[in-house]
Amino acid sequence: MTVLYFVRHAHADYSEDEYRRPLSLKGIKNVERVTSLFNDQRIDAVYSSPYKRAIQTVQGIAKYHDVPIQIVDALKERQLANGAIENFQEALQRVWEELSFAWAGGESNQQAMARAVQSLQTIILSHPHDSIVIGTHGNIMVLMMQSFDSQYDYVFWQTLSMPDIYRLSFRELTLLEVERVWQKG
């Protein structure tokens, strides 16, 4: 069985530079608590989106367990649009309602899910008996979860916190169980 922990990044300071956007001071404080949750767990591998906030959120876990962070570009957050969106919530809701719809310069849910799930499946199959951590983002995490179970949708996404942790158990590519391990309270 593969045990996969999705670790949604902690709170980040806003910046238009998605790749270099760092955690806020509040986010950095939450990372210490996130890291300590994994101290008594066996962690065999750590993967992350290339975005700084995702990497920063799982760095302590990787260091504690003496494993490198493997960066996977396909795990980056979905691009909603090219440039600023006037009403983020409405724009996001639209792409969840129409799976093939994409804003100008952005990815549809279908496109984002396809690129991320392909990499996720490779990771799962590469670790048939391991416990792995993936530093991720809200939208792309829920899209990956939805590819295995349709209950994970826009409404579910709205319940997420920063950070948030979900434990998923797989037998090969069959999802067996999902458990919320921790959320910022």
Rosetta blueprint (number, residue, H / E / L):
1 M L
2 T E
3 V E
4 L E
5 Y E
6 F E
7 V E
8 R E
9 H L
10 A L
11 H L
12 A E
13 D L
14 Y L
15 S L
16 E L
17 D L
18 E L
19 Y L
20 R L
21 R L
22 P L
23 L E
24 S L
25 L H
26 K H
27 G H
28 I H
29 K H
30 N H
31 V H
32 E H
33 R H
34 V H
35 T H
36 S H
37 L H
38 F L
39 N L
40 D L
41 Q L
42 R L
43 I L
44 D L
45 A E
46 V E
47 Y E
48 S E
49 S L
50 P L
51 Y L
52 K H
53 R H
54 A H
55 I H
56 Q H
57 T H
58 V H
59 Q H
60 G H
61 I H
62 A H
63 K H
64 Y H
65 H H
66 D L
67 V L
68 P L
69 I E
70 Q E
71 I E
72 V L
73 D H
74 A H
75 L H
76 K L
77 E L
78 R L
79 Q L
80 L L
81 A L
82 N L
83 G L
84 A L
85 I L
86 E L
87 N L
88 F H
89 Q H
90 E H
91 A H
92 L H
93 Q H
94 R H
95 V H
96 W H
97 E H
98 E L
99 L L
100 S L
101 F L
102 A L
103 W L
104 A L
105 G L
106 G L
107 E L
108 S L
109 N H
110 Q H
111 Q H
112 A H
113 M H
114 A H
115 R H
116 A H
117 V H
118 Q H
119 S H
120 L H
121 Q H
122 T H
123 I H
124 I H
125 L H
126 S H
127 H L
128 P L
129 H L
130 D L
131 S E
132 I E
133 V E
134 I E
135 G E
136 T E
137 H L
138 G H
139 N H
140 I H
141 M H
142 V H
143 L H
144 M H
145 M H
146 Q H
147 S L
148 F L
149 D L
150 S L
151 Q L
152 Y L
153 D L
154 Y H
155 V H
156 F H
157 W H
158 Q H
159 T L
160 L L
161 S L
162 M L
163 P L
164 D E
165 I E
166 Y E
167 R E
168 L E
169 S E
170 F E
171 R E
172 E L
173 L L
174 T E
175 L E
176 L E
177 E E
178 V E
179 E E
180 R E
181 V E
182 W E
183 Q E
184 K L
185 G L
